[in-house]
């Protein structure tokens, strides 16, 4: 019992040492519904919903989230990250992160969407984890179920610990 308790304490301490920057998820609308003004209000709300869900789950897993608010101007200038060839890495470094999470929802149609994420080492840019989930229906429920699956089965399984589990070594 004492060894198990010590392991839990060490694991918690290691998690706390890992600082993570979770950037807002982006939308890539390749459907025929794409609007030149950008995402629809309900999709903007869903992007915020799944971004906050990822942040909440990482906090609950013991990771320390860095505040990206001071980097807002740089984030706005660099976005969308899918087009900038790792330009978010210096932003995550400046925020003091060890690892970063970037995400993208691709809307193929109002019925077919795909949620993607990458977890990267901020110092090297190496991809430590990545995941993708196809979802059906453009609803709060389908988006939250998709992100829940990705966090449980790709982002945190197996669990990362201190300094992103020594850069996610096998």
Number of C-alpha atoms within 10 A of each C-alpha: 6 7 8 9 10 11 12 12 12 14 17 16 15 18 23 19 17 21 22 29 27 23 19 21 24 23 21 17 18 12 15 10 13 15 10 6 6 12 17 12 9 12 19 14 13 21 23 14 17 23 21 16 16 23 20 14 15 19 15 10 16 19 24 19 21 18 15 19 10 11 13 12 9 15 19 10 9 17 13 16 20 16 9 10 9 12 16 24 20 15 21 27 16 13 19 17 25 23 28 25 25 20 25 20 24 18 22 16 16 14 12 14 23 18 22 19 21 19 23 24 25 23 13 11 15 14 16 18 17 16 17 18 18 14 20 16 13 17 15 16 11 15 24 19 14 21 24 17 14 21 17 13 13 19 23 15 11 11 15 21 23 20 19 23 16 11 19 18 8 5
